[in-house]
Amino acid sequence: MTNIFSDLFGRNNDPKSIVSFDVMDAIYTHLYNEENKIEFKMKGIHDTVSVNLYSFPGSFDYEEAQNEIKKAGFKNAYEVLNEIYKKINIGPISEEQIEEGLEFDYIHIQFYTEPTPEAKKYLKHILHNFVVFFCCTNSLETNDFKMLYNNSYFLDYTKGILDAESIDINEPKNDAQKLGFKEFERILQGICQYLNIELPESVELPSQENLLPEEVEVTQETFEEFIKLVSRGDVDEKLVQKQSKKLLKNFKKGHKEYHEIVQGQWDFFESIDAWNSDWKFDPEDAEYFISEMIGEGLNFDYPEETYSHDLFPYIQSALEKHDLELMTYDTHGDNYLFFVANKREVGRIIELSELTKIEVNKL
């Protein structure tokens, strides 16, 4: 009985939490036995969720990684791992284990969230990296895990993982971590759903809905709905029919070059009530053009010497009083193409944007 309690003490395995060893171990087992890399779409998540099983030293056994290791001041991948273990309070790998050439697996999970209010000025999404290392707590067998976190791109992978910080999922240190840590629970539920991993009944699920997008056929009606929503219904039915046919035709071509992808999309937005502006604009311009788009005067308060994207919070606050929201078509250039949507329809617009591949963004 004493041994049982000592094995359980201090373990990262709250039976009610989805962020627990049993869940992580189930994900690891699938990655190890079935496929070591998965990418999938999840409702409410920009782009894809990426889950990879890597190992020390195996995953670093190529020239670029070896150069990164030397650049970081280490001789080999084991030294890098011991430096990481030191950070997350896991005992070092012994010389005997190194000589045996043992592999030490870990899981790297990546996903995006909406940016924090402050980050919205310069980012459309925030990347979150969770790196999971398994360990033993009061046991001779693996029964626990520790995590590193980073919200930067791993352009130099060795540096990225060394710069990541040890975290407690229940104690975020800033707004970006609050966003990422809260969403991480839903991400784990999505991973388990995607991999058909049955969660213990004791786990309190972050979401009661299906987290994976249903297979939906994109039709002319899909584009018609999109057009009506982004124009707030203020569009001629003949234009709806004409533009939806044109957009569907281009969609089916499956272009890969940007200028071909946006063929027709730009024309469509130009045909409805939209505002094309470069990246720099004055508050007076915003008030004038948005007033034109909504058909009534819009005035908003803002601090002096405030311009361009710094005006977005003040514009949105003013539009919110009208149950409206400013959005933008992603031109991938040095300009904005703004439109105004009904606030209650923004979520559906984003869903349709994913389906139609017409990139629109919240601001």
N, C-alpha and C positions, 0 to 999 in steps of 0.2 A: 504493500500500500504506500509506503514511504517513497519507493522508486517511482510509482505512478505520479504522485504529487510533485516530485522533483522534476519529472519530465515535462509536466504541464506548466510549472511555475515560470513566469516570465516570457512564455511563448506568445508569438504574434498570431493568435488564433482565436479571437473573439468569435464565438459561434453565431452571434447575431450579425456580424459585419462581413460584407463581401470582400473586404480587404483583409484576408486571412490566409494562413498557410494552406489550409485544405483547398481553397479555391486556386491559389497560386500554383500549388502542386499539381492540381488537375490540368491546368493550362500547360504547365511544363511537360507533363506526361504526354499530352497530345503533340506538342511541338517536337518532343524527343522521338516519339514512335511513329508519327504520321507525316508531318511536314514542318520544317524548321522556320518557315516564314509564311505569314498570312497578311493579306491586305483586304479590307472590306469596307463597304459603305455603311454608315450608321445614321439614323435620323438625327437631324440637328447638329451634325458634325461636318465641318467644311472638309472637302477632299476625302481622304481615306484614313482609317485607323490602321497603323502598321505595327505588327507584333513579330519580333525576331528572336530566335534562340541563337545566341552566340556562345563562344567558349574561349577561355584562356588556356593555352596559347594558340589553339587551332585557328581561331578567327583572325589572328594577327600574323599569320604565316604567309605574308606576301610583301613585296618590296616596299610599297608605299607605307604600309603599317609599320614595317621595321624602321623605316626612316623617321616616321613620326615618334616612335619609341625612343630612338637615339636623340632626336631633337628635344624631347622632353627630359633628357638627362638620365635615361635608364638603359640597361644593357639588353634586357629581354622582356617579354610579356609577363613573366612571373613577377618580376620586380614591380611592374605597373600594378598588377593585381594585389600584391602585398601593400602597396601604397594606398590602394582603394580600401582594402580590408582594414588598414589602420584607421582610416577615416570613419568607417562604419562599425568599428569595434568587433571585428572578427579576427581570430587568431591567425598569424601568418602561415604561409605554406612552408613546410620544412624542406631542407636540402634533399632528403630522401624522396619526398614526393616529386620534387623537380627532376631528380635523376630518373625517376620512374616514368616521367613524361605524362603525368596525369592531366586530364582535362577538367576544367572547372567551368561549368555552364552558368549562364545568366540570361535573363530575359530583358529585352529592350522594347518598351511600348511608346509609340509616338502618336500624337493626335493634336488637333487644333481646337481652340475655343475662340469665341468673340474676344476682342481686346478689352482691357480695362478702360474706364472712361478717359483716363489720362493718356493711355497708349493709342486711343482712337485717332489722335492727332496725326500719327505717323504709321500706324499699323492697321491692316484690315483683319488680321487674325494673329493669335499667339500660338506658337508651337510649344507643346509640353512633352518632355522626355522623362519617363519613369524607368529606371534601371533596377532590376530586382536580382539580388544575390541571395542564394540559399546558404543556411548555416545550421549549426547545432546549438541549442540552448538547453543546458543541463541534460544533455543526452549525447550518446555516441553516434546516433543516427541523425540525419538531416530532418529537422522538425520545425524550422523557423526561417525567416527571411528578413533582410534589411534592404532599404531602398535609397537610391540616389535620385536627385531631381535636377533638371536643367531646362530652361526655356529658350535656349539658343540652338542654332543649327550646328551640327557636328561636322563642320567643314574639315577640321583636323580631328579625326575620331578619337585618337588617344588623348589629345588635349581636352576635347569635349567631355570625355568620361572622367578625366582627372579633375576637371573644374567643377563637375556636378557636386552638389552638396548633399550630405546626409540629411534625411528628413523624417519627421514623424507626421504621418498623414493627418493626424488630428490637431496639429499645431502649425498652420500656415503662417509665414512671416510677413507676407505682403499681399497686395490685392491680386497680383498675377497668380501667386500660389493658391489663394483662396478659390479662384476660378478653376484652376487646374486640379486641385485636390478634390473639390466637390464633384467635378465632372469625371474624375478617375473612377469613382465608384460605378457610375453609369457605364463607363467604358468597359470595365471588367464584366458587368452584366451582359453587355453587347458581345464581348468576346466569347463568353460562355454560351450565349444563344447561337452565335455563328458556328461554334464548334460542337454544338449539341451536348454541352456539358451540363449534367443535371446538378443543380445547386442544392445543398442541404436545406431541409425544410426550416431549419432554425434561422437561416439568413434572412435579414430584413432587406427586401429588394429596393434599390433606389428608385425604380420605375415599375409601374404595373402595365405599361404598354409594350407592344411589340417594337423593339428598338431597331429592327432591320427593315430597310425599305422594301415594300412589295414590288414585285415585277410589274411594271406598268408600260403598256405599249404607248409610244408617243404618236399621236394622230393629229389631224388638222384641228380637231376639237381642243386638244391640249394647247396649241398655239392660240386658238381663239380665246380661251379662258385667260391665258397670259396677257394677251393684248388688252382685253377688257379690264383686267385688274390694274395694269400699269398705267392705263389711261383713265382710270376711275370711271369707266363706262362712257366717257365723253368722246366717243369715236363713232364715225359713220359705219353702218353695217357692211356697206360695200367695201370699205377700206379694210374692215376686219377680215372679210373673205379673201380679198386680194393679198393682203400681207400674210395671213396664216398659210395660204397655199405656197407662197414664195418662201417663207421661212421653213416650212416642212420640206420642200424640195431641196433646199440647201442643207438642211439637217441630214437628210438621207444620203447625201453625197459623201458625208463623213470626211470633210476636208481636214487636213492637218496643218496647213499653213495659215497663219493668223489672218492675213488679208483675205483669204478665201473663206475662213470661218465667219468673219464679220460681214461678208457680202450679204446684203439684204437687211442685216440687223441694224446697221447704222441708219439705213434709209428708213426703216420702220420707226426708230425713235425720233428721227427728224420729222416724221409725218404726224406725230402726236404732239401734245403740249409738253415740250421738254426744253431745257436750257443748256446750251453748249457753252462752256466757259473754259478758259485756260486755268492752270493751277493757281494763279494769283487773281483774286477778285476782291473788290471792295464791298463793305456792308451795304452801301447804297445800291450796288448792282444786285446783290442778293435780294434785298427788299423789293426792288422793281420787278425782277424776273419771276420771283416766286409769287408775288402778287398777281402777275399776269397768268401764271400757271393755275392758281387756285380761284381766280376770278373775283378777288376782293383784296383790299389793302392789307398788307402784313407788315407790321412794325415790331422790332424786337430790340430789347436793351442789350448793350454789349460794352465792355470796357473800351476806353480810348485806345487807339493804335492796335486794334484787333482786326485781322484780315484773314482771308482764305479759310483753310481748314479749322483755324482756331475759332471761327464763327459757328461751326456746326452745333455745339451744345446750345447756343443761344437761339439759333434758327429752329432746332428741334423742339425746344421748350415752347416757343411761340406757336409752332405748328400743332403741338400736342393739344393745345386748347381748342383746336379745330378737329381733333381726332385724325390728324394727318401726320405723315412722316416723309422727310426728304430721303430719297435713295439715289443711286447712281448706276449707270451702265458702265462696266469696266472697259474703257477704251484701250487699255494697255499703252496709252500714250501720255503726252504732257498736257492733257486736258480732262475736264469732267464733262459728263453728259447727265445732267440732273433730271429727275422727274419726281412728282409727288404722289404718294400712295395713301390710301385709307389705312390707318394704323392697324385696324383689325384684320387687314388682308395681307400684311407684310409677311407673315409666316408662310402663307400659301404662295406668295410671289417667289419667295426663296426656294420653296419646294419645286415650283414649276421651272425656276431658273436652272436647278440641277437637272431636271428632266430634259429641258430643251437645249441645254448647253449655251443659253444666252446669259452671260455673266453679269448679274446685277448684285449690288452690295448694299448692306446697311451702312450708315455713316455714324 
